[in-house]
Amino acid sequence: MDILSGNELKSLMQKQLGICVSIYMPAIRKGAEIQQNQIRYKNLLRDAEDRLLSSDLRPSEIKDILAPAQEMSGNIPFWQNQSDGLAVFLSPDTFKYYRLPKRFEELVVITDRFHIKPLIPALGFDTEFFILAISQKNVRLLRCSLQHVEEMDITGMPENLDDALNLDDFEKRLQRHTGSEDMKANLLQYFQHVDRGLHELLKDKKVPLIFAGVDYLLPIYREANTYPYLTEKGISGNPKGLSADKLRDTARPIVESFLEAKRVDALSQYRQNAGTGLTSDNVSEIVQAAHHGRVGTLFVSVGVQQWGTFDTSTNTVRLDTDAGTGNEDLLDLATIQTILNGGTVYAMDYDKIPIDSALAAIFRY
């Protein structure tokens, strides 16, 4: 199981039945050192087992939770086909793993929910994006992430220029002899039909849309476009014959640039709002605000944990110095609550947080 979508992430965020074990480790893709993957994994499993033995669980319960992970430790083909990082999640009724192009630090977390914060950079915020591959003869809409791509049903959108303009055979022949201004008007009308169809398919979305087509079409499409997240740069050239995977790979740097610009803008907003009451770097305040849906944007350090508890019945946060029984990473909790309440999370290295803190937030109100 290696496709980490937004829905998969949200599934991991949900409260699980019983105790949850989260294991992260870096992995080696190839070479003689590949055998270190299994050794590292077994050591982390042993660490998880030791911690579980100090809990209230019976040995038989611990064995059942760890059984699928223990079985995987001897799967040689699995260990020979790794990415840069491995994340494993175990609970009494869950076993999931993800080989991802992100090098994780070694980490074992055992609480009453899965620890998901290290996954945020691997998934990337808003990594869902769309590619509109268009020519006069064809329209395709691709829904993409960094891991997968799918062709979408475009029912409700014109399939090509002739379909949009309802041209019969005579009109098609006549069109070949029209001037450039008439052709531009026809293309604009065509793209307006496409835009209306996209409005239904992408409503409530706040993710990048990338135009793929020959250069002269993009400015005309911009004139017709009403979707606010169309990227400045498009994929140049006729997309005919390009596979969905090729289009997605070509779009990757465009998406990364778009998301980086959003992150920089968010950091600027934090600095502009500092001192107004709409920002905070106080862990307790942010955890409480995230629970109540007040956090619009969260900056969180991926390599730092702040242990403690949050009592929802009294809205009380207690900070602690270690991952003792009953504690959880409050930074992870704030991350989960922010995402579940529709906020934006930027997980980054500590030194890139806008102030000297492992956690910072912009409040909605």
ZIMOKA-V403838 format. One record per residue. PHI is phi in whole degrees, -180 to 180 (* if undefined). Layout:
BEGIN
[[PHI] [PHI]]
END
This chain:
BEGIN
[[*] [-131] [-85] [-105] [-97] [-60] [-67] [-63] [-62] [-67] [-64] [-67] [-73] [-67] [-61] [-100] [-86] [88] [-72] [-122] [-115] [-119] [-125] [-124] [-157] [-75] [-136] [-107] [-75] [-158] [100] [-65] [-82] [-61] [-65] [-66] [-58] [-64] [-63] [-62] [-63] [-63] [-65] [-68] [-63] [-64] [-63] [-62] [-64] [-61] [-68] [-66] [-65] [-87] [-93] [-86] [-73] [-77] [-54] [-66] [-69] [-64] [-61] [-65] [-65] [-86] [-53] [-64] [-71] [-64] [-63] [-67] [-64] [-98] [-86] [-61] [-57] [-61] [-74] [-86] [-128] [-107] [-100] [-84] [-150] [-126] [-124] [-127] [-129] [-132] [-151] [-56] [-127] [-139] [-144] [-136] [-142] [-141] [-94] [-128] [-79] [-144] [-83] [-88] [-79] [-61] [-159] [-125] [-126] [-127] [-145] [-94] [-151] [-74] [-92] [-113] [-53] [-63] [-77] [-59] [-66] [-67] [-77] [81] [-73] [59] [-71] [-65] [-151] [-124] [-119] [-100] [-96] [-140] [-144] [-65] [-105] [-158] [-129] [-132] [-124] [-113] [-100] [-130] [-139] [-69] [-104] [-149] [-150] [-143] [-79] [-97] [-70] [-106] [-54] [100] [-114] [-66] [-85] [-166] [-62] [-62] [-63] [-65] [-96] [55] [-83] [-92] [-62] [-64] [-67] [-64] [-66] [-65] [-62] [-63] [-107] [-80] [-76] [-65] [-67] [-64] [-65] [-61] [-62] [-66] [-64] [-62] [-64] [-57] [-69] [-66] [-64] [-62] [-61] [-65] [-65] [-65] [-57] [-75] [-75] [-111] [-61] [72] [-86] [-134] [-125] [-65] [-118] [-112] [-84] [-121] [179] [-65] [-58] [-72] [-82] [-60] [-63] [-70] [-65] [-58] [-64] [-88] [-70] [-122] [-79] [-73] [-113] [-68] [-73] [-64] [-98] [-118] [-93] [-85] [115] [-70] [-77] [-58] [88] [-84] [-71] [-60] [-64] [-66] [-63] [-62] [-64] [-67] [-79] [-53] [-64] [-66] [-66] [-61] [-66] [-62] [-70] [-65] [-64] [-65] [-65] [-62] [-65] [-65] [-62] [-64] [-63] [-60] [-65] [-67] [-94] [-58] [87] [-97] [92] [-97] [-133] [-160] [-124] [-92] [-58] [-61] [-64] [-70] [-60] [-63] [-66] [-64] [-60] [-94] [78] [-89] [-86] [-88] [-138] [-126] [-109] [-136] [-81] [-79] [-102] [-129] [-120] [-122] [-81] [162] [-138] [-131] [-94] [-68] [-71] [-113] [58] [-113] [-108] [-121] [-93] [-139] [-100] [-144] [-88] [-70] [-56] [90] [-84] [-142] [-77] [-68] [-67] [-67] [-61] [-62] [-62] [-61] [-66] [-64] [-66] [-64] [-97] [84] [-87] [-106] [-120] [-113] [-94] [-150] [-66] [-55] [-73] [-103] [-65] [-62] [-136] [-80] [-156] [-83] [-149] [-148] [-142] [-109] [-86] [-72] [-158]]
END
